[in-house]
């Protein structure tokens, strides 16, 4: 069984920083990429940043210049460093592992974590 666990969320003042962590565990043969999403009632689900197994990254425009995704997909752990946080960054942040193969030759599936709340407020 594959599990993803996020941590590092919490309250922070505008302009502050947080570092989110995501760790995957279980019977995992391969992961293609790991992605941070965030969800708010207004915008629903929004992709924040992705890191692929080869280390390549991609960011939403709202995250460029302020957020950095890092880690090692092969080691099943990624991070999201968030700087210069704004109230509009308030959301539940989710980690998704894409193309997870549990047995060689099988199809890959996506798995989600339970989310971690980030609240940016003075």
N, C-alpha and C positions, 0 to 999 in steps of 0.2 A: 504494500500500500504506500502510495506516495503522499507525502505531506509537505506543505510549505508553511513556514512560520515567519511572520514579520515581527519586528520589534523596533523600538526607538522613537515611536510617536509620543505626543504629549503636547502640553501648552507651551507656547513660546511668544515672545513679544515681536511686533513688527521690526524687521531688520535683523532678527536673530537667526540662528542656525540650528538645524537638527540633522542627525544622521540616522537613516533608516537601514535596517538590516533584513535580509531575507535568506533563509537557509532551507534547502530542500533535503528531504531524507526519505529513506525507504529503498525499495528495490528499484534502482535507477541504473540503466545501462548507458543512456545518453540523453542529454538535453540540448536542444538546438539553440535556444535563446531564453533569456529571462527579462521580463518587462515589468516596469512599475506603471500602474494606473492609479488614477484617483477618481473618486465618485462624490458628487455633490447633488443635492436635489435639483439644483438649477441646470447644471451642465451634464448631469448624468455621468457616464463613464468617459474619462479622458486619458489617452495615452500620455505618459509623462516622459519616459525614457526607456530605451531597450539596449541590451548588450547581447551580442551574439557569441557563440562559442569561440569564434576566431578573434574576439575582442573588439570587433567593430561596434560602434554605438550610434544611436539615433535619438534625437530629442524633439519634443514638442517645442514650438516657438516660445511658448510661455516659460519653458524651462531653460532655454539656451542662455548661457552666460551666468546663470544662478545655481543650477543644479548640475551635479556630476554623478553619473552612474559608473560604478567600478566593481571589481570583484573578478571571480573566475567561474565561468559557467561550468566548466569541467569539474570544478571542486564544489559546485552546487551552492555557492554563496555569493550574493551580490549586495551592494550597498547603494544608497542614494544619499549623497551629501547635498543638503539644501541650505543655501545661504541667501541672505537678503530676503528673508521671507516676508510675504505680504498677506494681509487679511484674506485676499482672494485665493491664497494657497490652502486655506482651510478646507479639509476634505478627509475622507477615509482613503488611505493609501493601500493599494493591494499589489501583491507580487504575483506574477503569473510565470510559470515555466511552460515553454512551448516545445512541441515535438518531443515529448518525453517518451522514451522507449524503455520499457521495463525488461523486455526479452529481445535479444537480437533477432531481427527478421520481422518483428511485430510492427504494427503501425504506431506512430507517435501520437500522443494525446496531450491536451493542455490541462494543467492543474493550477488551482488558485489557492492563495492563502486566505486567512480569515480577516485580514485587514488591520490597519493600525490608524488610530485617529490622530490627525494633526490639527491643532487649533492655534491660529495666529491672531492674537488679540492683545490690546493694551489694557 
